[in-house]
Amino acid sequence: MLEIADRLLPLLRAPAPVALATAVDATGSSPYPVGSTLALADGAAPVGSVSGGCVESAVLAGCRAALGGAAPAVRRYGFGDPVAACGGEVDVLTHLLTRADAALLAGRLERRLRGEAVAVAVRTAGVALGRLVEGVEPGPGVFVDRAAAAPRMLLLGGTETAVAVAAAASAAGYAVTVSDVRSAFADPGRFPTRTEAVVARPHDAVRAFAPGPADAVCLLGHDEDLDALALAAALESDAGYVGAQGSRATTAPRRDRLVALGLPAPLLDRLHAPIGLALGATTPAQVAVAVVAEVLATRSGAPATPLSRLDGPLRVVASA
């Protein structure tokens, strides 16, 4: 439920009834984690997914049945089922939200979109099957969908690349702040919804942001007088990722300035510069993909290698 907060919330705010199908348990291979949800409202297109495609038609039919008055139900898709689940099994709860539950869920989704840690509990057994639970204590017959506080990303420089990175990072679950010394380039209207924009010198922005181990700082502008101060502040912080955009000709003198500021080698080694993975990116949108991909790989400890060249699990859980 929480992974589609931005698209589910408008459905909950509208007057039409909403049916949900949520993966509440899974064994073996499953393309999406438990908690993944498909939502359907009368007159609207479906939102979300529980499996990435292999059971979606059946799940959508279940949501339509719920809108038509069918009772809440949990159905298992998987081994031996004509509707495959990518080699595993997945239990899907399908139910119609009451107006009270829709209001309760909307409140949780609003908090999630603010980047807060959130949990939503729903009954998966008994006479109250499909009803949301006010508290979030797990127990028999209760599924809890949890989301930790969103990691944060600070973009230094309100460039066109920053606009694209803000969009890509927001879609990847980051709470994004953009900082620029020029008010025209720190105008919130230039950036995706829920992106915070501040007018500040880059090193002051880093200190105010106070990044933690799950957070990222990306220098996307260029100011010779201020860049080194900003990068030094970021590298001396607890930020899990620090990157700087620029050519190799720009990167070398930046490193020299950091050395002149007295930054020790272990901190210098934390700097990802030039920023991003080698994807052949040229446009701001393509660069954004390269940047966010490197941030995600660094945060999870993944090798950023094509999956076709690796063995083992496809999904790597972030370490911070």
Helices and strands as residue ranges (DSSP letters): G 2-4, H 5-13, E 18-27, E 37-41, E 47-48, H 56-67, E 73-77, E 89-96, H 99-113, E 118-123, E 132-133, E 142-147, E 152-156, H 160-171, E 175-180, G 183-186, G 188-190, E 196-199, H 202-209, E 216-219, H 227-235, E 241-244, H 248-260, H 265-268, E 271-272, H 284-300, G 307-309
